[in-house]
């Protein structure tokens, strides 16, 4: 059975953060690997994607992107096949029956909803996309569909935690150069390194943009190999590839 985490903030909206539990993949990808870009068996990946979709919104059309660590947002009005995935890192829609899916393996998944306007969104925020403002652009795209940022609710799903996310001083300098207040999201590590709280940084961007309700699931993907895939953990273990998990949100028909 698919393990699906839900956010009380998004209660009443079909959504869920799937981890790796459940699914049919084996070996390095054991569990619910939904990554088309992985080297896993394509049939297993497609079966996993169907299982994840049906755990959230059975019978819906799952839409995902070829994610590129950008701030690119797509407004979706019609089904998009897996083979026609757009190059983007966020989606918004006001159309029932479309399930927006974001794939991650340490990066930050964010689900958005304005229940009053009937508009939802999903964004993938790696550090590049987060710094470039993928969350700000997702909110703006939702507003174009009639949402109001003051009534948008957001949930931040499983991602790499501060204790697991070691970065170099030069990495931290990029964020601090953008805004000196960003120093708050870094803590001292071993010489020349710091620990980065990317989830808190994303939450602060959402709050600064005018989102009043932001929930953080506070689940570290790196430190829980039985529950989540992790790109950084796979690299540290010398593994040849890694799986991806999916966060999903949609509107019921």
N, C-alpha and C positions, 0 to 999 in steps of 0.2 A: 504494500500500500504506500502511496506517495505521502511523504511527510510534508505537510503544508502549514507554514506559519502565517498567521493573520494579524492584522493591526486593528485594535479597537477603534482607532481614529477613522478607519475606513469601513466601519461596520455598515452593512446595508449595500455596499458596492462589491460586486464579484471581484475578488482579488486573492492573491496568495503569493508567498515567497517559498518556492520549493527548494529543498536541499538536494542531497544525493541519495537519500533513502527512498527505496522503491525503485522501480525500473528494471530493465532487462540487460543492461550492459555488464560486461565482465572485465577482469584484469585491472589495468590502470584506471579504467572508466567505470568500475563496478558501481552499479546503482543507476540513478536517473540522469545520465549524461545526455544533455540536449544540444550539444555543440556540433552543428553541421561542419564547422571548420576543424574539428578534431579528426584524428585518424581512426576513430572508432568505426565499427560496422555501421554503414548508413541505415540499414533496416532497423537496427537496434535504436539508433538515434531517433528515427522517425516514430518508432513505437513509444519511446520515452516522451517525446514531444506530445504525442496524442494522450498519453496518460496524464501528463501535467496539465494540458488543456482541459481535459474532462474533469479533473479535480477542482477546477475553478469555474468553468462555464461550458458545460457539455454541449456539443453541437456547434460551438462557435468557430469562427475562422481565426486561427492563430497567426499573428503577424509579427515577424522579427526583422532585424536589420543586419546588414554587414557593418558591424560596429568599427569605428575608425578613431576613437578617442578624440572626438571633435565636439563642437557645440551645435552641430547640425540637427534640426528638428523637422520632422515630417508630419504634416496633417493628413490623416488617413480617412478616406471616405468610402473606399471599396476594398475588397479582399486583395491581398498581394501574395503571390505564390512564393515558396521558399527559393525557387530559382531566380526570382525577380527581386530579391531583397535589396532595398535601397541602401546606399552608403550614408549612414546617419547614426546618431546616438540617442535619439529620443523620438517619441511619437505622441500625438494627441489625436483624440477623436470624439465625436458626439454621436456616432452611429452605433446603435445596438447590434450585438452579434459579432463584433470585432474584438478580439482579445489581443491586447498589446503585450508583447513579451520582451523582456530585457535579459540578456545573458551576462553572467558574471562569474569570476573565479578569483575574487579578492576586491575588485572594484565595487563602487557603491551603486546599488540599485535604489531608485526612488520611484515610488508610485504616488500619483496625484489624482485628486478627485474634487470636483465641485458638484455635489449631489443636487443642489438647487438648479444649476444650469444644465445638468446632464452632460458634463464634459469630464473626460478622464485623460490622464497622460502617464507616460512611463519614461524614465531617463536612466542612462548608463553614465556614471561619472567616475572615470579614472581621474588621476590627478590633473592631466592635461585638460580634459573636458570640464572638470570642476573649476579650475582656474580660469578657463575661457568663458565660463558662464552658461553651461548647458542648462542649469536649473532656471536661470533668469529667462532664457529663450523659450524654455518649455512653458513657463508661466505666461509669457507674452503670447505664445501660440494658442494657449487655452483661452486667453482673453479674446482673441480674434473669433473664437467660436461662441462667445457669450459668457464665459466664466468671469468671476470677479476675484481678484487675488485675496481679498479679505475673507472670502468664504471657501477658498481652496484648502483642502486638507492634504497633508503629505505624510508618508511613512518611509523611513529609511531602513532597508533590509540588511541581511547579513553581509558583512564585508570585512576586510582585514582590520584588526584592532590596533590601537596605539602600541600595545606591548609587542606586537608582531611586525610592525611596519617601521623598520629601520631605514633611514635615508641619510644621505650625506649633507654636510653643512651647506654645500652649494645648492642643493635641492631646496632646502629651507629658505635660503636667501631669495629665491625666485618669488616665493609667497610673501615674504616680509617686504620685498621691494614693491610688490603690488599694494600692500597695506600693512603698515607697521603693526597693527592690531593682530595680524595673523601669527605673530610670534607666540600667541597664547596656545596655538594648536600643536606646538612642538615642545618636547621636553628633552633634557640632556641625556645623551646615551654615551657609548664608548667614545674615545677621542676621535674627533672629526665627524661624528655622527649624531643624529637626533631621532627621536621617536615621534612619528606623525599621526595625529588623530584625524584622519580624513573624514570620518563620519561626522564629527563635531564641526569640521570646517564646512561641510555641505549643509548641515543644519543651520549654521550661522548665515550662510548665503540665502537660504530659504527665508529665514526670519528677517533678514535685511531687505528682502524683496517684498515683504509685506504679508507673508504667510503666517497666520496666527496659530495654526495647529500643526505641529511637527512632532511625529513620534519616531523614536529610534528603537529598533529591536535589540540592539547591543549584543549581536552574535558575531564572534570572531571566526572567520572562515579558516584562517591559517591554523589555529590551535585545535580544531575539531575535525580531524581527518575522517571520522566515521559519519559525520553529518554533512560536510561541505567539501567541494572541490576547491583547490587553492593553487593558483599559478606559481606564487612565490614558494610555497611548500614543495611543489613538484620540482622546481628548479633547484632548491636546496638539497633535495633527495637525489638529484641527477636523473630524474625520470625523463623519458623521451617525449612525453606529451601529457596532456591534462584534460580533465572533463570540465564542463560548464554547468551551472545551475541556472534556473530561470525564475524571474519575478514577473507576475502577470496581473493585469487589471483590464476590465471591460465593462460594458453596459448590457444588462439583460434585455432581451427582446420584448 
